[in-house]
């Protein structure tokens, strides 16, 4: 059975991969996917702490309920974020962050 440290290690690795992708990559779609990866790592941490924090022998489900709200907000963020990315592509014909340095176009 995996321990809490195992889940936290995987979550930390996922978060660091996402952070590295946000910092190093220049394609705005990949940056967006890395942000979602970081959000998933945070959700994994919440579920792991919720599972291993027992109240009277049962898992504490407060963290898992918070994850449902985070997933709902993430779904709305994906819809708005992809709409912004499509609008940027239509206006500038590029999705590279190096070429999107000004708001005027």
N, C-alpha and C positions, 0 to 999 in steps of 0.2 A: 504494500500500500504506500503510495507516495506521501511524503510528509509536507508540511507547510513550507519548509525551506525549498523543496523541489519546485513547488508551484511559484514561489517568489523568484527563484532563479530563472525559470522559464519566462515569467513576466518581465523581469529585468532585462533579459536578453532581447525579448520582443520590443521592449521600449527603446533599448539602445540601438537596435537595428532601425527602428522608425526614426529616431532622432538623427542618426547618421544619414539616413536618406533625405530628411528634410534639410539638413545642413549642406550636404554635398551635391545633391542632384539639382539639375537645372530645368528639367521638364516638369511643368506645373501639375500634370496628371500624376506623375510618380510622387511628387511632394504631397499631393492630396491623399494618395494611397498610404504613404508613410504616416501621415497624421492619423488616418483611420487605424493603422497598426498600433500606434501609440495609445489610442483610445481603447482598443481591444486589450492591450496589456494592462491598462488601468482597470478594466472590467474583470480581467482574470484575477488581479490582486483583490478586488472587492469580493469576488465569489470565494476565493481561497480563504480570506479572513473570515468571511461569513460561515463557511463550512467548518472551520476549525475552532471557532468561538462557540462553545456549547453553552446552552442555558438549560439546566436541569436534564442533561443528557441528550438534548435535541439541538440541532444546528440553529444558530441565530439567523433568521431569514431577512433581517433588515438590509444587509448589504446586497443580497440578491434582488430585493425589490428596487434598490437604488440602481442596479444594473439595468433593469427594464426601463427606467426613466432615461438613463444615459443612452440606451439603444434607440429610444424614441427620438431623443434630441439629435442623435447622430444621423438618423434617417432623414430628418428635416435638413440637417447640415449638408448631407450629400446632395439632396435635391437643389438647394440654393447654390452650393459650391459648384456643381456641374453646370448649372445655368450661367453662373458668372464665367466659368471657363469657356463655355460655348460662345458667350457674348464677346469675350476677349479675343477668341480665335477669329470670329467673324469680323471684328474691328481691325485686328492687327495681322491676321494670317500667320500667327506663330503662337506656340505655347511654351516657349523657352523664357525663363525668368530673366535671363540676361538682356533680352530684347524688350522686356516690358518694364522699363525704368521710369517712365513718366506716366502720369494719369491723363495728360492731354494727348490727343492723337489726331 
